[in-house]
Amino acid sequence: MRLPVPAPIAFIPSPHSGVIDVGPLTIHMYGLMLLLGIVACVWLTGIRWVRWGGDWDLIFRVAVWGVAFGIVGARLYHDITSWSEVPDAWWGPFAVWEGGLGVWGGIFLGVVAGAVVVRRSGNSVRLMMDAVAPGLLLAQGIGRWGNWFNQELYGKPTDLPWALKIDPAHRPADHLDQATYHPTFLYEFIWDLLGVAVLLWIDSRFRLRRPALFALYVSIYTAFRTFEETLRIDPSSHIAGLRLNFYVSLVMFVLSTAFFVWWQFLRKPSDERRSRPRPIPTGPAMAIPKGRVRPGR
């Protein structure tokens, strides 16, 4: 038997519980972090949309449907790709409070639902995709703190000064003697914040063909996620010795980057006016006076 490896002098502690009791209420911190991420996404997207001439009414409607379908899609993705981690009970496939949300399923169904709402409002789906891109990355970064509270999805053992200390009950069976691990939740949080700043800067400095910014958001996120998958040691399906999500992230990075380059620099739209869509105000406070022409989309 290997002797326990002492923890480094400096490390990041982990909460001993992901649940906080406030009187009769039980607050699951994983869910609270998801809620904060959603609020941050709606806030940032709304500010951008209003500055472009739209209104908050559409943002709230997109948020309601996008979040609902996004959570369903995220849980479905996790259940399909990591069935061994689903609690063995009738409520297991729905137990989002236990963790286990696949980002790709959430983004896919959330974007599809939001696109339907935007399309039905008469607005440009491409423009809304670029409006929400920085907010999605911000939400993903904030949501990662839920993994810290649950002591999950950390990386390989390490003795770096910023290593994350994990309680024995949450350690892998083959690393019970290792106390500290790479804090991948913190790595991704920092990367996502930097990515948000880059997206906002690019959008303010360059003339983009919508939805080029959304493609760039996917590229930025997957560039780091591909690396992160080489650090994580939580249960996962493997192909040729590498985690399934490593290949998913790599493919998404290649496709989104190729699309961005083609769409932004190589494509020659036949109708340049339609390549620069603008929001159509939809709320009662933004009603268009009789005789006015709606902005082009």
Phi, psi and omega in degrees: 000138178284144176286147179302139179271123182295146178288151177295162181298319179250135178198167176266122179285159176248145175297140181283347178212144177265014182234136176237128178264122177241095185062232180280354184267142174245117183256120175272116186295331176299313179293323179296320178295322176298318180296316179297321178296319179296315179299317180297320179295314180297318180300308183293319179295318180298317179300315181294316183295317179295320178297332180274357177110001179270195179221171186286337184304313181292323180299316180294320179292319177297320181296316182300308183285320180296318179293315181301309180288330179296318179294319178299313180296320180296319180289322177300317180299316179295315181298322183285316186271342182224053185299330181294341180267355181283130179306140183278073179204165183298330181272358184307310182297343183255001190281070180292337179290345177272001186092178177094069174232120180275120187300324185290320176295322179294315180295318183297303183291325178296317179292320179298313180296316179297322180296323178297316180297315181295317181298317181292336179279350181090004181268172181276122176294321181298320180292318179296324178300320179286330178294322186271344186306307179298324180295322178297317180293322176296317180297319180296320179295315179294319181299333180298337178294340174297327177293328177296314179295325181273356184051059184219165175056036176272177184260200182292161176300143179204156176246022177296154183300337179258021179297154181259123179277129182244133178295149181308324182294341183251006180272152175295152183300328182270007179226032183296336181272359179259126184263334187234147188218166176296127178278076185298333177298321181286320176303313183291323178301312180296315179299317181296319178297317176298320179297320177300315180298318180295316180298315180295322179294314180298318182293332181273341185254338186234154178269113186254147171271113183296136008256054182300324182293324178295319177297321179292324176301314179297320180297314181297315182295313184288336177301316179280322183299325178299317177292318182301324181294341176279348180261325188291145182235010177292159183305138181196155172288143182238146174229120181055037176084358181242150183294149182303317182290344171297314180290321178300313180296320180296316179296316179297323178296313181296314182294315182292322179292317178298318179297317180300313181296315181294312185292320186277326189242333188253329183289141178242094182295140180287334181234096184296330180297320183284346179278355178237069184293154177231154181292151172253116178304134185239342182282162180298329181284347183248023182301142183272124181301152179300133180096345179279150177262133178296148177299149178295152180227000000 
